[in-house]
Amino acid sequence: MDPYAVRIETSDGQKLGYVPGVHAQVVSTMLKNNISLTLSVKKVQPTIAPQWWLQVTLKGNLNMNQKNIFTENNLDDLIYRVA
């Protein structure tokens, strides 16, 4: 099991899929740090390969003034771990 897996579902709990692995660690870390994220479905293509069914955008807001969560150093560490 992937410790960074992030399931995507509708507001009523219907499973849509998972955040692609290449992005999962960043998204998982943001969620664990209570960063508000908004996912929007941009395109649905159910007739092609399942991994391409949905095109989505994900937006979040970082509050750099929030104490003890984000500093320039730990943001750099996160970027380096994921890259």
C-alpha positions in Angstrom: 0.0 0.0 0.0 1.2 3.5 -0.9 1.5 5.6 2.3 0.9 8.8 0.2 -2.1 7.5 -1.7 -4.9 10.1 -1.9 -8.3 8.9 -2.9 -10.5 11.3 -4.9 -14.2 11.1 -4.4 -17.3 13.2 -4.9 -19.0 15.0 -2.0 -21.4 12.1 -1.6 -18.5 9.6 -1.4 -18.4 8.1 -4.9 -14.9 7.1 -5.8 -13.4 8.8 -8.8 -9.8 7.5 -8.5 -6.5 8.5 -6.9 -4.1 11.4 -7.2 -1.3 10.2 -9.6 1.7 8.8 -7.7 4.0 11.5 -9.0 1.9 14.1 -7.2 0.6 12.0 -4.2 3.3 12.8 -1.7 2.8 16.6 -2.1 -1.0 16.4 -1.9 -0.9 14.0 1.0 1.5 16.3 3.0 -0.7 19.3 2.3 -3.8 17.5 3.5 -2.0 16.2 6.6 -1.1 19.8 7.4 -4.7 20.9 7.1 -4.2 22.9 3.9 -7.5 23.6 2.3 -7.5 22.1 -1.2 -10.2 22.4 -3.9 -10.4 19.9 -6.8 -12.4 20.7 -9.9 -13.2 18.3 -12.7 -12.4 19.9 -16.0 -13.1 17.1 -18.4 -14.6 13.6 -18.3 -13.5 11.1 -21.0 -14.9 7.7 -20.1 -14.3 6.1 -23.5 -10.5 6.1 -23.2 -8.0 4.4 -20.9 -9.1 4.7 -17.2 -6.1 6.6 -16.1 -7.1 9.4 -18.5 -10.9 9.5 -17.7 -10.7 12.7 -15.6 -8.8 15.9 -16.1 -8.8 17.9 -12.9 -7.3 20.9 -11.3 -6.2 21.2 -7.7 -5.8 24.5 -5.9 -4.7 25.2 -2.4 -3.7 28.2 -0.3 -0.6 28.2 1.9 -0.7 30.4 4.9 2.9 31.3 5.4 2.0 33.2 8.6 0.8 30.0 10.3 3.3 29.2 13.0 5.3 26.0 13.1 4.0 24.6 9.8 5.8 26.2 7.0 9.2 27.8 6.7 11.3 28.3 3.7 13.6 25.4 4.7 10.8 22.8 5.2 9.1 23.8 1.9 12.5 23.3 0.2 12.8 19.9 1.9 9.4 18.9 0.6 10.2 20.0 -2.9 13.5 18.1 -2.9 11.9 14.9 -1.5 9.3 14.9 -4.2 11.4 16.0 -7.2 
